[in-house]
Amino acid sequence: MSPHPLTDALQLLPLEASTGVDVWQLELAHLHELDDTVNAQLSADERLRVKRFANPAQARLWAAIRACLRLLLARCKGCTTQEVEFSLGKHGKPASQGVSFNVSHSGSVGLIALSAEQPVQVGVDIETVSLHRDVMELAALVCTADEQAALSKLSDHELPLAFARMWSRKEAWLKAHGVGLGFGASRVNVGFEMPTRVVEVDGVPDTATLIDLPLTAQAQTRARTRAPEGGSSVDAYVGSLCILQPTSPDVG
Ligand SMILES: CC(C)(COP(=O)(O)OP(=O)(O)OC[C@H]1O[C@@H](n2cnc3c(N)ncnc32)[C@H](O)[C@@H]1OP(=O)(O)O)[C@@H](O)C(=O)NCCC(=O)NCCS
């Protein structure tokens, strides 16, 4: 990639070339004093959206990811960042002519998945591993019966990571299809085993490719100061990528 102070902050994750998809990771900590550079890439609407975030860290991450996305798309299309145009799918998935992409943000880390060469659809998701969630209560809402049974065999120590991995795979699948949470996460069977097992949707085998992303070591093991009295804490991030071929069924 041609050098740019902003895209220099991106880290390309090591995926097999045969996926035909690039996934970039961005960390807030790598964005010191780049606010003007970020703002210069955004549209007027996007700058207004940044101002509406209540949380300054979320605003910075959102702005930086959108600015990097514009830079990456502009490079693929051979245009300027201001000439990049977005449209929205039926359930709000952003798209841009000729390139398939998807983004995700969580805590202080964001991901951009992008495929310019292959006629595929991509979905990407990053999740924090939260130690303060009642995992089984959530699992009852969003997991299949098989997934709940598998989770119930795990120790309290193993549950948070297993659930985060499962949830991240489900969201990546939902986002690749562009359907979002309204589709029903409990219809998608992904499990948490490594490597990812075959996806089933409504009990029927599915052809999507799901990949557990090799996030940077720092993101996988990060320890953040615990908030007192049950506040959320983050010990690690997990991320997933879903790739759909043009022959994949339209579920939306
Ligand atoms: C897509 C969705 C699952 C992402 O939720 P999230 O985990 O909070 O957020 P993430 O950071 O991982 O992803 C957000 C990005 O996903 C993309 N996105 C938005 N809607 C999408 C969709 N339907 N499919 C795929 N990607 C979508 C956007 O690029 C968004 O980032 P942006 O705001 O910078 O443009 C969620 O917003 C959703 O379900 N949206 C669809 C609306 C819907 O069906 N709502 C029903 C709620 S019950």
The ligand as a Gaussian input file, in Angstrom:
#p B3LYP/6-31G(d) Opt

LIG

0 1
 C      -24.753000      -4.934000      11.679000
 C      -24.828000      -5.105000      13.170000
 C      -24.920000      -6.587000      13.518000
 C      -23.492000      -4.531000      13.731000
 O      -23.522000      -4.335000      15.062000
 P      -22.287000      -4.006000      16.048000
 O      -21.681000      -5.258000      16.532000
 O      -22.846000      -3.096000      17.051000
 O      -21.240000      -3.133000      15.261000
 P      -19.924000      -3.414000      14.422000
 O      -18.970000      -2.365000      14.809000
 O      -19.452000      -4.821000      14.470000
 O      -20.411000      -3.147000      12.926000
 C      -20.868000      -1.890000      12.541000
 C      -20.648000      -1.755000      11.056000
 O      -21.349000      -2.790000      10.373000
 C      -21.773000      -2.299000       9.111000
 N      -23.190000      -2.622000       8.992000
 C      -24.284000      -1.906000       9.343000
 N      -25.403000      -2.611000       9.048000
 C      -24.986000      -3.781000       8.494000
 C      -25.665000      -4.921000       7.997000
 N      -26.982000      -5.003000       7.958000
 N      -24.905000      -5.943000       7.517000
 C      -23.570000      -5.885000       7.532000
 N      -22.874000      -4.830000       8.006000
 C      -23.584000      -3.798000       8.473000
 C      -21.504000      -0.812000       9.074000
 O      -20.386000      -0.583000       8.278000
 C      -21.214000      -0.478000      10.518000
 O      -20.188000       0.466000      10.654000
 P      -20.399000       2.016000      10.309000
 O      -21.415000       2.469000      11.272000
 O      -19.051000       2.584000      10.499000
 O      -20.838000       2.110000       8.889000
 C      -26.067000      -4.390000      13.775000
 O      -25.877000      -3.008000      13.694000
 C      -27.348000      -4.762000      13.039000
 O      -27.942000      -5.785000      13.282000
 N      -27.764000      -3.887000      12.080000
 C      -28.857000      -4.175000      11.152000
 C      -30.163000      -3.551000      11.610000
 C      -31.038000      -4.619000      12.196000
 O      -31.357000      -5.607000      11.589000
 N      -31.436000      -4.355000      13.450000
 C      -32.255000      -5.282000      14.142000
 C      -31.878000      -5.248000      15.575000
 S      -32.767000      -6.508000      16.446000

